[in-house]
Amino acid sequence: MATNNEILIIGPPKSGKTTFLAQLYGRLINRMGKLRIVETPDNIEAIKQAYKRLAAGKEPESTPAKDNLEVNISVALDGQEFLLSCKDYGGEQVRDLVGLMEYDKTWIDRAKTNDRWILFIRPSEIEHRFDLSMKGYAEKDLRERNALIIGTSDQSQFIELVQVLLHARGKGMKDPINTPRLLIALTCWDELNTDSTPEEVLQQRMPLFVQFIAANWEVGAWKILGVSAQEFPLNSDEACNKYREKMPQNFGYLVLDDNPKEKDLTRLIEKALSL
């Protein structure tokens, strides 16, 4: 069966999903990038509002937890038209998929109908493995007392998230997975201040997760890249003024194999479609 071009963007809270969609919208309406808009989409008020906040030099607000919006955008890539179908939802829903280990019909439909998944992971928010050879028990106990949720590690939760979505899709792992194609986007790349590649960063921070994906997906059916949708935090007057003066679509970049600072954020969609 042919792989369709519908894309499910999966992002837990604070992973940068809303900011990316706002920046993607800005580039589409201003015809900046390889991906071109064919007609003005409906039902994207939340994304438009996030873009307007960026244009005013303000951080976008997260999508409300209970929101479930279907965002359909007619676009063209290299002369071929298709419908870019993105789901806009509160990131807390992704967290609850793992925390509650249950999903509703909405998530079953999402998992089944989208043959290309983009998983947003914010590396700076990933808890490092605790090394007792470098830190003492007292510090370990303090970290655990201050933790919001004491349970499995971050990388284990991402493994469980992927497993839940595969289960919702009705996809087993007996044979290597070809579909859904999986693009792993390491978000807020500017926070890392690193010269490492996205593959190296993910391997350093989530080695078990990388092993899980590599063991279950076919070679060529998954990929890792970096993305900084905002490029820098809007936490100073200077930063806010840059956004107000130059407009949001002139900021942000991808970290790709062929360009470590690709300004065309629409290429993230191109990379998902090329898998």
C-alpha positions in Angstrom: 0.0 0.0 0.0 1.3 3.4 -0.9 2.3 5.8 1.9 0.1 8.8 2.1 1.4 12.4 2.6 -0.6 13.2 5.7 1.6 14.2 8.6 1.0 13.8 12.3 3.2 16.2 14.4 3.6 14.7 17.9 4.8 17.0 20.6 4.6 16.8 24.4 4.2 20.1 26.4 6.8 22.8 25.8 8.3 20.9 22.8 7.9 23.8 20.4 5.1 22.4 18.3 3.0 25.6 18.4 6.0 27.8 17.6 6.9 25.7 14.6 3.4 25.7 13.2 3.3 29.5 13.6 6.6 29.9 11.8 5.6 27.5 9.1 2.4 29.5 8.6 4.5 32.7 8.3 6.7 31.3 5.7 3.8 29.9 3.7 1.8 33.1 3.6 4.9 35.1 2.7 5.9 32.5 0.1 9.3 31.9 1.7 10.7 28.4 1.2 10.4 25.4 -1.0 6.9 24.6 0.3 4.3 26.9 -1.3 0.7 27.5 -0.2 -2.0 26.9 -2.9 -5.0 28.5 -1.1 -5.7 30.1 2.2 -6.7 27.5 4.7 -9.6 27.6 7.2 -9.7 26.8 10.9 -6.2 28.0 11.7 -7.1 30.8 14.1 -4.9 29.4 16.9 -1.8 29.3 14.6 -2.5 32.8 13.3 -2.7 34.1 16.8 0.6 32.4 17.7 2.2 34.0 14.6 0.8 37.4 15.7 2.3 37.1 19.1 5.7 36.3 17.5 5.3 39.4 15.3 4.7 41.4 18.5 7.9 40.1 20.0 6.1 37.7 22.4 6.4 34.0 23.0 3.5 32.0 21.6 1.0 30.6 24.1 0.7 26.8 24.2 -2.4 25.2 22.7 -5.0 24.6 25.4 -4.9 21.0 26.7 -8.4 20.0 25.5 -8.2 21.5 22.0 -8.4 19.1 19.0 -8.2 21.0 15.7 -7.7 19.7 12.2 -5.5 22.0 10.2 -5.6 21.3 6.5 -3.4 23.4 4.2 -3.2 22.9 0.4 0.4 23.2 -0.5 2.8 22.5 -3.4 6.3 21.0 -3.3 8.3 20.9 -6.5 5.2 21.4 -8.5 3.2 18.6 -6.9 0.2 19.6 -4.9 -1.0 17.8 -1.8 -2.9 18.4 1.4 -0.8 19.1 4.5 -2.9 17.8 7.3 -1.7 18.8 10.7 -3.4 18.3 14.0 -3.3 21.1 16.6 -3.8 19.8 20.1 -2.7 20.5 23.6 0.7 18.9 24.3 -0.7 17.6 27.7 -2.7 15.0 25.6 0.6 13.4 24.5 1.9 13.3 28.1 -1.4 11.6 29.2 -1.1 9.0 26.5 1.9 7.6 28.4 0.8 8.6 31.9 -2.7 7.0 31.6 -1.7 4.4 28.9 -5.0 5.0 27.1 -6.3 6.8 24.0 -9.6 7.7 22.5 -11.0 7.5 19.0 -9.4 10.8 18.0 -5.9 9.5 18.7 -6.7 6.2 17.0 -7.7 8.1 13.8 -4.6 10.2 14.0 -2.3 7.2 14.4 -4.0 5.3 11.6 -4.6 8.0 8.9 -1.2 9.7 9.0 1.5 7.7 7.4 4.2 10.2 8.3 5.0 11.1 11.9 7.1 14.0 13.1 8.1 13.5 16.7 9.2 16.7 18.5 11.7 16.2 21.3 13.3 19.1 23.2 16.8 17.8 24.2 17.4 20.6 26.8 14.4 19.2 28.7 15.6 15.6 28.7 16.7 14.5 32.2 20.2 13.2 32.1 21.0 9.8 33.5 22.2 10.2 37.1 25.8 9.2 37.5 26.6 8.3 41.2 30.3 8.2 40.3 30.1 12.0 39.8 27.4 13.0 42.3 26.4 11.9 45.7 23.3 10.2 47.1 22.2 13.4 48.9 21.9 15.3 45.6 20.1 12.3 44.0 17.6 12.2 46.8 17.1 16.0 46.6 16.4 15.8 42.9 13.8 13.0 43.4 12.0 15.0 46.2 11.8 18.1 43.9 10.6 16.1 40.8 7.1 16.8 39.7 6.6 13.2 38.6 8.7 10.3 39.9 8.6 7.4 37.5 10.3 6.2 34.4 13.0 8.1 32.7 12.3 10.6 29.9 13.6 8.4 27.2 11.6 5.4 28.5 8.5 7.6 28.3 9.2 8.5 24.7 9.6 4.8 23.9 6.3 4.1 25.6 4.7 7.0 23.6 5.8 5.5 20.3 4.6 2.1 21.4 1.2 3.5 22.4 0.8 5.2 19.0 1.8 2.1 17.2 -0.8 0.1 19.2 -3.4 2.7 18.4 -2.5 2.2 14.7 -2.8 -1.5 15.0 0.9 -1.9 14.0 3.0 -4.6 15.5 6.8 -4.8 15.8 7.4 -8.3 14.7 8.8 -7.1 11.4 10.8 -3.9 10.7 8.4 -0.9 10.4 8.2 0.8 7.0 5.1 2.8 7.7 4.6 5.1 9.5 7.7 6.9 8.4 9.3 8.7 11.4 11.1 12.0 11.4 12.6 12.9 14.8 12.9 16.7 15.2 15.2 17.9 18.1 13.6 21.2 18.9 14.9 24.5 20.5 18.3 23.6 19.1 19.6 27.1 20.0 19.4 26.1 23.7 22.1 23.4 23.2 25.1 25.5 22.1 26.7 22.5 20.5 28.6 21.6 17.4 27.4 18.0 17.6 25.0 16.6 15.0 21.4 15.9 15.8 22.2 12.1 15.6 25.0 12.6 18.1 22.9 14.7 20.5 20.1 12.2 20.5 22.5 9.3 21.0 24.1 11.1 24.0 20.9 12.0 25.7 18.6 9.1 24.8 20.7 6.1 23.8 18.0 3.5 24.6 15.4 5.4 22.6 17.8 5.5 19.6 18.3 1.8 20.0 14.6 1.2 20.1 13.9 3.1 16.9 16.8 1.6 15.0 15.8 -1.9 16.1 12.2 -1.5 15.0 12.2 0.8 11.9 13.5 -0.1 8.5 16.7 1.7 7.5 15.6 4.8 5.5 12.2 4.9 7.1 13.3 7.2 9.9 15.5 10.2 10.3 16.8 12.8 12.9 17.2 16.5 12.4 17.5 19.6 14.5 15.1 22.6 14.5 15.2 26.0 16.2 11.8 27.5 15.2 12.4 30.7 17.1 16.2 30.9 16.9 16.5 32.7 20.3 14.4 33.3 23.4 12.3 36.5 23.5 13.4 37.4 27.0 14.9 40.8 26.4 13.9 44.1 24.8 16.6 43.6 22.1 15.3 40.2 21.1 11.7 41.3 21.1 12.6 44.3 18.9 14.3 42.1 16.4 11.1 40.1 15.9 9.0 43.3 15.6 11.3 44.9 13.1 12.3 42.0 10.9 9.1 39.8 11.3 9.1 36.2 12.6 9.5 34.5 9.2 13.1 35.8 9.1 14.2 33.8 12.1 14.5 30.1 12.9 16.6 27.4 11.2 17.0 23.7 10.7 20.1 21.5 11.3 20.3 19.2 8.3 23.0 17.0 6.9 23.5 19.3 3.9 23.2 22.6 5.9 23.8 23.0 9.6 21.8 26.3 9.6 19.1 26.0 7.0 16.8 29.0 7.2 14.0 27.4 5.2 11.9 25.8 7.9 9.5 24.4 5.3 12.2 21.9 4.5 11.2 20.0 7.6 8.1 19.0 5.8 10.1 18.2 2.7 12.3 15.9 4.8 9.2 14.1 6.2 7.8 13.6 2.7 11.1 12.3 1.4 11.2 9.4 3.8 
